Amino acid sequence: MKVAGRLEPVMSDPLLLLIVILKALVEVAALSLLAQGVLRILAGRNFQQNFAYRLFQVIASPAISLARWVSPSFIAQQYLGLVALLLLFWMWLALIYAKAYVCHAHQLSCFSA
């Protein structure tokens, strides 16, 4: 929305700020899960001793905990990373939709270059 010839700051809406922060956290968790998977393939048998792998494991641990809580008990431990990645993907899509909805409802120019 234009105010006196200039664009209104997009982050003036607290709901939009919350959505953007949540979307960033979901993106960080998803990218750390992906990086953890790549490092597991590259490091071979010694992936547990890799510092970067352990760092990504700490970053992604809330997503893994959420996947363990949401998924049924017959899902094996080795598939929780995939479940977490799929949950994060759907959360990311929902947050994109929420951002578009808030921007449209408040007539903000969130997606302009």
Buried (B, 14 or more C-beta within 10 A) or exposed (E): EEEEEEEBEBEEBEEBEEBBEBBEBBBBBBBBBBBBBEBBEEBEEEBEEBEBBBBBBEBBEEBBEBBBEEBEEEBEEEEBBEBBBEBBEEBBEBBEEBBEEBBEEBEBEBEEE
